[in-house]
C-alpha cells in the first residue's frame, strides 16, 4: 500500500511519552485551595540549626574527654562532674556578692575596707586546719556523703542568702558557704587517689579536674551575671541552690570505692616537718611536701599581691573611667587565660615529676617579675599577671599531686587543710603588701620581685642543702628506706 494511504496509528498515551529520568513535579495547589506548607529557609533558621549541631558536637567531645584514659571506669569522670558543678556554684555565689564585697570600687580611700576583706577571707581557715581537716581524716568510710553534705549545705545557704540578700544575715551565710567550699576542696583532693586510673598521673588528674572546673565556672559566671542583670540577684541565688543540689546528688552516686576500705593501713612517710592531727598529736611529713608548699606559697603570695595592687594601679594610672575599665578587664583576661592555660598544661605533663614542675613554675614567675621591675610598663604588668596565673595553676596541681603521693591516706585531709591554710595566708600577706605600698608601678614590682626572689632562693637553698646531707639511697625494695631527696 502506498505510504500516503497507510492508516495513521493512534497517538501513544501521554504517560508513555514522559521520559523516565524526568523528576516528579510538585503538584500545583487547586484553585482556592492550600498546598503543602514548605518551610522558608532563612538566615536565622540556618544559624539555629548550625548552632544546635555545633553544641551537640561540643557536648560529645566534652563527654569523651571526661571519660578518656580510663576515667569512667575508675570513677574520676564522675568526680570531675561533681567538682565542675561545685566550682560553677562557687562562681554563681561570687556573682551574687559582686555588689556587696570589695571590688565595687577600689581606691586609696578604701584601703581599710580592703584590709578588712582580707581578714574576712581568712576566717574559714581558722576552722579548716584545726577542726575540719582532722574531722575529715576520721571520716574514712563516709566520703561520698561528706562531699554531698558540703554541697547540700551550700544549697540551703544559697536559699537563705536569697531570702536575706538586703540585710546583715547575708554575711554569715556567705561565710558558711565559703567554709563548706574549702572543706569540699580538701575532701575532693583527698579522694583523688582513690579514683586515679592507671593511665594518668596524679598531676594530670588534678589538672583535668581543674580544667573542667574552670570551664564550667566561667560559663556559670556569665549565665549568673545575665540572670542577675535580667531578673535580680535573688533568682540568681535560686539557680545557685539548684546547681549545688544537683552536685550533691552526683556526689552520692560516686563509686563505692571512693570510701576507704576498713582496715586499710597506708605506708609510713619520711619527713623533716610535722602536721598536727586529732588529739594534739603530730606526725611527720615528707620534705617533698614541705619544699613544694613553700614554693607554691611564694606563687600564691604573688597572686594576692597582683590582685590588690593591680586594682589600685589601674585607678591611679587611668583617669578615664572607660579606659580604666578596659585596663582592668585586660588584667582579668590575662589572669583568667593564664589559669586555664596552666591547668591545661598540667593535664599534659604526663610523666613529668611534680617536684620539678613546681620549682620551675616558681623560678619562672620570679624571673618575669624581675623583668617587670627593671623594664616597668603597664604591658609588662599585664604579662606578669598572665605568667603568674599560669605558674600558680601549674604549681597548685603539682603540689596536690605531691601531697597525694607522699601523705598517708588517714592523714591526707589534715595535710590538705594545712596546705590550703598556708596558701591562703600567703595570699593575704601578698594582698597586705599591696595595701601598704605606694601606688607606683616600678616600686610595687621591685618590692614584689625582691621578696619573691628571696622566697624562691630559700627553697632552692633548702633543696641543695638537703641533697648534700642526704645519704646514699638504699635498695629500692627496702621498705625502710626513705624515698630520697626532693626533686631527684
C-alpha positions as CSV (number, residue, x, y, z in Angstrom):
1,X,0.0,0.0,0.0
2,X,1.4,3.4,-0.8
3,X,2.8,5.2,2.2
4,X,0.4,8.1,1.6
5,X,-2.6,5.9,2.1
6,X,-1.4,3.9,5.2
7,X,-3.6,4.5,8.3
8,X,-2.0,6.7,10.9
9,X,-1.6,4.8,14.2
10,X,-3.3,6.4,17.3
11,X,-1.0,8.7,19.4
12,X,0.6,6.9,22.3
13,X,-0.7,7.6,25.8
14,X,0.8,10.8,27.4
15,X,2.2,8.8,30.4
16,X,4.2,6.7,27.9
17,X,5.8,9.8,26.4
18,X,7.2,11.1,29.7
19,X,10.9,10.4,29.9
20,X,11.9,8.0,32.7
21,X,14.6,10.3,34.0
22,X,12.4,13.3,34.5
23,X,11.9,14.1,38.2
24,X,8.4,14.2,39.6
25,X,7.0,17.7,39.8
26,X,5.4,19.2,42.9
27,X,1.6,19.2,42.4
28,X,0.1,22.6,42.0
29,X,-2.5,23.5,44.5
30,X,-6.0,23.6,43.3
31,X,-7.7,26.9,42.7
32,X,-8.7,28.4,46.0
33,X,-7.1,25.5,48.0
34,X,-3.9,25.4,50.1
35,X,-1.0,23.3,49.0
36,X,1.6,21.5,51.3
37,X,3.4,24.0,53.5
38,X,7.1,24.5,52.6
39,X,9.4,25.8,55.4
40,X,11.1,29.0,54.4
41,X,14.9,28.9,54.5
42,X,16.1,31.9,56.5
43,X,19.4,33.0,57.9
44,X,18.0,32.7,61.4
45,X,16.9,29.1,60.9
46,X,20.2,28.1,59.3
47,X,22.1,29.7,62.2
48,X,20.0,28.0,64.8
49,X,20.4,24.6,63.1
50,X,24.1,25.1,62.8
51,X,24.3,26.1,66.5
52,X,22.5,23.0,67.6
53,X,24.8,20.8,65.6
54,X,27.9,22.5,67.0
55,X,26.5,22.3,70.5
56,X,25.9,18.6,70.2
57,X,29.3,18.0,68.8
58,X,30.9,20.0,71.6
59,X,28.9,18.1,74.2
60,X,30.0,14.8,72.7
61,X,33.7,15.9,72.7
62,X,33.5,17.1,76.3
63,X,31.9,13.9,77.4
64,X,34.5,11.9,75.6
65,X,37.3,13.9,77.2
66,X,35.9,13.4,80.7
67,X,35.8,9.6,80.1
68,X,39.2,9.3,78.4
69,X,42.2,7.3,79.8
70,X,40.0,5.0,81.8
71,X,38.5,7.9,83.9
72,X,34.9,6.5,83.6
73,X,35.9,3.0,84.9
74,X,37.9,4.4,87.8
75,X,35.3,6.9,88.9
76,X,37.4,10.0,88.1
77,X,34.8,11.1,85.4
78,X,32.0,11.2,88.0
79,X,34.2,13.1,90.5
80,X,35.1,15.5,87.7
81,X,31.5,16.5,87.1
82,X,30.9,16.8,90.9
83,X,33.8,19.2,91.1
84,X,32.7,21.1,87.9
85,X,29.2,21.8,89.4
86,X,30.9,22.7,92.7
87,X,33.1,25.3,91.0
88,X,30.1,26.6,89.0
89,X,28.1,27.1,92.2
90,X,31.0,29.0,93.7
91,X,31.2,31.2,90.6
92,X,27.5,32.0,91.0
93,X,28.0,32.8,94.7
94,X,30.8,35.2,93.7
95,X,28.5,36.9,91.2
96,X,25.8,37.3,93.8
97,X,28.3,39.0,96.2
98,X,29.9,41.2,93.5
99,X,27.9,44.3,94.5
100,X,28.4,43.8,98.3
101,X,32.1,42.9,98.8
102,X,35.4,44.6,97.9
103,X,35.5,45.2,94.2
104,X,32.6,47.6,93.9
105,X,35.4,50.2,93.7
106,X,39.0,50.1,94.7
107,X,40.6,53.4,95.7
108,X,43.1,54.7,98.1
109,X,40.3,55.8,100.4
110,X,39.1,52.2,100.7
111,X,42.3,50.6,101.7
112,X,40.9,49.9,105.2
113,X,37.9,48.1,103.6
114,X,40.2,46.0,101.5
115,X,42.2,45.1,104.6
116,X,39.0,44.1,106.3
117,X,38.1,41.9,103.3
118,X,41.5,40.1,103.5
119,X,40.8,39.3,107.2
120,X,37.3,38.0,106.3
121,X,38.8,35.6,103.7
122,X,41.0,34.1,106.5
123,X,38.0,33.3,108.7
124,X,37.1,29.9,107.2
125,X,40.7,28.8,107.6
126,X,40.5,29.4,111.3
127,X,38.4,26.2,111.5
128,X,39.6,24.4,108.4
129,X,43.1,23.3,109.6
130,X,42.5,22.6,113.3
131,X,38.9,21.3,113.1
132,X,37.7,20.2,109.6
133,X,40.9,18.5,108.5
134,X,41.2,16.1,111.4
135,X,37.4,15.5,111.4
136,X,37.6,14.5,107.7
137,X,40.5,12.2,108.4
138,X,38.3,10.3,110.9
139,X,35.5,10.1,108.2
140,X,37.2,7.4,106.2
141,X,34.1,5.5,105.1
142,X,31.7,8.4,104.5
143,X,33.5,10.5,102.0
144,X,30.7,10.4,99.4
145,X,28.2,11.6,102.0
146,X,30.6,14.2,103.3
147,X,31.0,15.6,99.8
148,X,27.2,15.6,99.3
149,X,26.8,17.2,102.7
150,X,29.1,20.1,101.8
151,X,27.2,20.7,98.6
152,X,23.7,20.3,100.1
153,X,24.6,22.7,102.9
154,X,25.6,25.3,100.4
155,X,22.3,24.7,98.5
156,X,20.4,25.5,101.7
157,X,22.6,28.5,102.5
158,X,22.1,29.9,99.0
159,X,18.3,29.9,99.6
160,X,18.9,31.6,102.9
161,X,21.1,34.2,101.2
162,X,18.3,34.8,98.6
163,X,15.8,35.4,101.5
164,X,18.2,37.8,103.3
165,X,20.0,39.5,100.5
166,X,19.4,43.0,101.8
167,X,20.2,42.5,105.4
168,X,23.2,41.6,107.6
169,X,22.3,37.9,107.8
170,X,23.7,37.7,104.2
171,X,27.3,37.8,105.5
172,X,27.3,34.9,108.0
173,X,25.5,32.8,105.3
174,X,28.2,33.8,102.8
175,X,30.8,32.9,105.3
176,X,29.2,29.5,105.8
177,X,29.2,28.9,102.1
178,X,32.9,29.7,102.0
179,X,33.8,27.3,104.9
180,X,31.9,24.5,103.2
181,X,33.5,25.2,99.9
182,X,37.0,25.0,101.4
183,X,36.0,21.7,103.2
184,X,34.8,20.3,99.9
185,X,38.1,21.2,98.2
186,X,40.1,19.5,101.0
187,X,37.9,16.3,100.8
188,X,37.9,16.2,97.0
189,X,41.7,16.4,96.8
190,X,42.0,13.7,99.5
191,X,39.9,11.2,97.4
192,X,41.5,11.7,94.0
193,X,44.0,8.9,94.5
194,X,41.0,6.5,95.1
195,X,39.7,7.2,91.6
196,X,43.0,7.6,89.8
197,X,43.1,5.5,86.5
198,X,46.3,3.6,85.7
199,X,46.9,5.7,82.6
200,X,47.0,9.0,84.4
201,X,49.4,10.6,86.9
202,X,48.2,12.5,89.9
203,X,49.3,15.8,88.4
204,X,47.3,15.1,85.2
205,X,44.2,14.0,87.1
206,X,44.3,17.1,89.3
207,X,44.8,19.3,86.3
208,X,41.9,17.7,84.4
209,X,39.6,18.4,87.4
210,X,40.7,22.0,87.4
211,X,40.3,22.5,83.7
212,X,36.7,21.3,83.7
213,X,36.0,23.3,86.8
214,X,37.4,26.5,85.4
215,X,35.4,26.0,82.2
216,X,32.1,25.4,84.0
217,X,32.8,28.2,86.4
218,X,33.4,30.6,83.5
219,X,30.2,29.6,81.8
220,X,28.2,29.7,85.1
221,X,29.6,33.1,86.0
222,X,28.4,34.5,82.6
223,X,25.0,33.0,83.0
224,X,24.7,34.1,86.6
225,X,25.6,37.7,85.6
226,X,23.0,37.6,82.9
227,X,20.3,36.3,85.2
228,X,21.2,38.8,87.9
229,X,21.0,41.6,85.4
230,X,17.7,40.5,83.9
231,X,15.7,39.4,87.0
232,X,17.8,40.2,90.1
233,X,20.2,38.6,92.5
234,X,17.6,36.6,94.4
235,X,16.5,34.5,91.5
236,X,20.2,34.1,90.6
237,X,20.7,32.6,94.1
238,X,17.8,30.2,93.5
239,X,19.7,28.9,90.4
240,X,22.8,28.6,92.5
241,X,20.9,26.5,95.0
242,X,19.7,24.2,92.2
243,X,23.3,23.8,90.9
244,X,24.6,22.8,94.4
245,X,21.7,20.4,94.9
246,X,22.4,18.6,91.5
247,X,26.1,18.3,92.5
248,X,25.1,16.8,95.8
249,X,23.0,14.1,94.0
250,X,26.0,13.3,91.8
251,X,28.3,13.1,94.8
252,X,26.1,10.4,96.5
253,X,26.3,8.4,93.2
254,X,30.1,8.3,93.2
255,X,31.6,4.8,93.1
256,X,31.7,3.0,96.4
257,X,35.5,2.7,96.4
258,X,35.7,6.4,97.0
259,X,35.2,5.4,100.6
260,X,38.4,3.9,102.1
261,X,38.1,0.1,102.8
262,X,38.1,-0.7,106.5
263,X,41.4,-1.9,107.9
264,X,43.5,-0.3,105.2
265,X,46.9,0.6,106.5
266,X,48.8,3.1,104.4
267,X,52.6,3.1,104.2
268,X,54.7,5.3,106.5
269,X,56.0,8.6,105.4
270,X,59.5,10.0,106.0
271,X,59.9,13.7,106.7
272,X,61.5,16.7,108.2
273,X,58.3,18.6,109.2
274,X,55.1,17.8,111.1
275,X,51.4,18.0,110.7
276,X,49.0,18.4,113.6
277,X,46.3,15.8,113.8
278,X,43.4,15.0,116.1
279,X,44.1,14.6,119.8
280,X,47.0,17.0,119.8
281,X,49.4,14.5,118.2
282,X,51.8,15.5,115.4
283,X,53.1,13.4,112.6
284,X,56.0,13.9,110.2
285,X,55.5,14.7,106.6
286,X,57.8,14.3,103.6
287,X,60.4,17.0,102.7
288,X,58.9,16.9,99.2
289,X,55.7,18.3,100.6
290,X,57.5,21.0,102.7
291,X,59.5,22.4,99.8
292,X,56.7,22.2,97.3
293,X,54.4,24.0,99.8
294,X,57.0,26.8,100.3
295,X,57.4,27.3,96.5
296,X,53.6,27.3,95.9
297,X,53.1,29.7,98.8
298,X,55.5,32.1,97.1
299,X,53.4,31.9,93.9
300,X,50.2,32.4,95.9
301,X,51.6,35.4,97.6
302,X,52.5,36.9,94.2
303,X,48.9,36.3,93.1
304,X,47.5,38.0,96.1
305,X,49.8,41.0,95.6
306,X,48.8,41.3,91.9
307,X,45.1,41.0,92.7
308,X,45.1,44.0,95.1
309,X,47.9,46.1,93.6
310,X,46.7,46.0,90.0
311,X,43.3,47.2,91.1
312,X,44.8,50.3,92.8
313,X,47.3,50.7,90.0
314,X,44.7,50.8,87.2
315,X,42.7,53.5,89.0
316,X,45.9,55.6,89.6
317,X,47.2,55.4,86.0
318,X,44.0,55.7,84.1
319,X,41.8,58.7,84.9
320,X,39.2,58.0,82.3
321,X,36.5,55.5,83.6
322,X,36.2,53.5,80.4
323,X,40.0,53.3,79.9
324,X,40.4,52.1,83.5
325,X,37.6,49.5,83.0
326,X,39.3,48.2,79.8
327,X,42.7,48.1,81.5
328,X,41.3,46.2,84.5
329,X,39.5,43.9,82.1
330,X,42.7,43.2,80.3
331,X,44.4,42.2,83.5
332,X,41.4,39.9,84.4
333,X,41.5,38.3,81.0
334,X,45.3,37.7,81.3
335,X,44.9,36.1,84.7
336,X,41.9,34.0,83.7
337,X,43.5,32.8,80.5
338,X,46.7,32.1,82.4
339,X,44.9,30.0,85.0
340,X,43.2,28.0,82.2
341,X,46.4,27.5,80.3
342,X,48.3,26.5,83.4
343,X,45.8,23.8,84.4
344,X,45.5,22.6,80.7
345,X,49.3,22.3,80.6
346,X,49.3,20.4,83.9
347,X,47.0,17.8,82.3
348,X,49.5,17.3,79.5
349,X,52.6,16.9,81.7
350,X,52.4,13.1,81.6
351,X,55.3,11.6,83.4
352,X,56.9,14.9,84.4
353,X,57.9,14.9,88.1
354,X,55.6,17.2,90.0
355,X,58.5,18.3,92.3
356,X,60.4,19.7,89.3
357,X,57.2,21.2,87.9
358,X,56.5,23.3,91.0
359,X,60.1,24.5,91.2
360,X,60.2,25.5,87.5
361,X,56.9,27.4,87.9
362,X,58.2,29.4,90.9
363,X,61.5,30.3,89.2
364,X,59.7,31.3,86.0
365,X,57.3,33.6,88.0
366,X,60.3,35.2,89.9
367,X,62.2,35.8,86.6
368,X,59.3,37.6,84.9
369,X,58.6,39.7,88.0
370,X,62.2,40.8,88.0
371,X,61.9,41.8,84.3
372,X,58.7,43.8,85.1
373,X,60.6,45.6,87.9
374,X,63.5,46.5,85.6
375,X,61.5,47.4,82.5
376,X,58.3,48.6,84.1
377,X,55.3,49.4,81.9
378,X,51.6,48.5,82.2
379,X,52.0,46.0,79.4
380,X,54.7,44.2,81.5
381,X,52.4,44.3,84.5
382,X,49.7,42.5,82.5
383,X,52.4,40.0,81.3
384,X,53.3,39.3,84.9
385,X,49.6,38.7,85.8
386,X,49.3,36.2,83.0
387,X,52.6,34.3,83.8
388,X,51.8,34.3,87.5
389,X,48.4,32.8,86.8
390,X,50.0,30.1,84.7
391,X,52.7,29.4,87.3
392,X,50.2,29.4,90.2
393,X,47.9,26.9,88.4
394,X,50.7,24.5,87.5
395,X,52.2,24.8,90.9
396,X,48.9,24.1,92.7
397,X,48.1,20.9,90.7
398,X,51.7,19.7,91.2
399,X,51.5,20.4,95.0
400,X,48.3,18.5,95.3
401,X,49.9,15.6,93.4
402,X,52.9,15.6,95.8
403,X,50.6,15.6,98.9
404,X,48.5,12.8,97.4
405,X,51.7,10.8,96.7
406,X,53.5,11.4,100.0
407,X,51.0,11.7,102.8
408,X,49.2,8.6,104.2
409,X,45.5,8.4,103.4
410,X,44.4,8.5,107.0
411,X,46.1,11.9,107.4
412,X,45.6,13.3,103.9
413,X,42.7,15.6,104.7
414,X,44.6,17.2,107.5
415,X,47.6,17.8,105.2
416,X,45.3,19.4,102.6
417,X,43.6,21.5,105.2
418,X,47.0,22.8,106.4
419,X,48.3,23.4,102.9
420,X,45.2,25.4,102.0
421,X,45.6,27.4,105.1
422,X,49.2,28.2,104.4
423,X,48.4,29.2,100.8
424,X,45.6,31.5,101.9
425,X,47.9,33.1,104.5
426,X,50.4,33.7,101.7
427,X,47.7,35.2,99.5
428,X,46.6,37.5,102.3
429,X,50.2,38.5,103.0
430,X,50.7,39.4,99.3
431,X,47.5,41.5,99.4
432,X,48.5,43.2,102.6
433,X,51.8,44.2,101.0
434,X,49.9,45.7,98.1
435,X,47.9,47.8,100.6
436,X,50.8,49.3,102.4
437,X,52.9,50.1,99.3
438,X,52.5,53.3,97.3
439,X,50.6,53.0,94.1
440,X,53.7,53.4,91.9
441,X,54.3,50.6,89.4
442,X,58.0,50.3,89.5
443,X,58.2,50.5,93.3
444,X,55.5,47.8,93.8
445,X,57.0,45.4,91.3
446,X,60.5,46.0,92.6
447,X,59.5,45.1,96.2
448,X,57.4,42.1,95.0
449,X,60.4,40.8,92.9
450,X,62.8,41.1,95.8
451,X,60.6,39.2,98.1
452,X,59.7,36.5,95.5
453,X,63.4,36.0,94.6
454,X,64.2,35.7,98.3
455,X,61.5,33.1,98.9
456,X,62.3,31.0,95.8
457,X,66.0,31.3,96.7
458,X,65.4,29.9,100.1
459,X,63.5,26.9,98.6
460,X,66.4,26.2,96.2
461,X,68.9,26.6,99.1
462,X,67.0,24.1,101.2
463,X,66.9,21.7,98.3
464,X,70.6,21.9,97.7
465,X,71.3,21.6,101.4
466,X,69.1,18.5,101.6
467,X,71.0,16.9,98.7
468,X,74.3,17.5,100.4
469,X,73.1,16.0,103.7
470,X,71.2,13.0,102.2
471,X,72.8,9.6,102.5
472,X,73.3,7.3,99.5
473,X,70.0,5.7,98.6
474,X,69.5,2.1,99.6
475,X,68.0,-0.7,97.5
476,X,64.5,0.3,96.1
477,X,62.9,-2.8,97.6
478,X,63.9,-2.0,101.1
479,X,60.6,-0.9,102.9
480,X,62.5,1.1,105.5
481,X,64.4,3.3,103.0
482,X,63.3,7.0,102.6
483,X,62.1,7.9,99.2
484,X,65.1,10.1,98.5
485,X,65.7,13.8,98.5
486,X,63.3,16.2,96.8
487,X,63.4,16.9,93.1
488,X,65.5,13.8,92.3
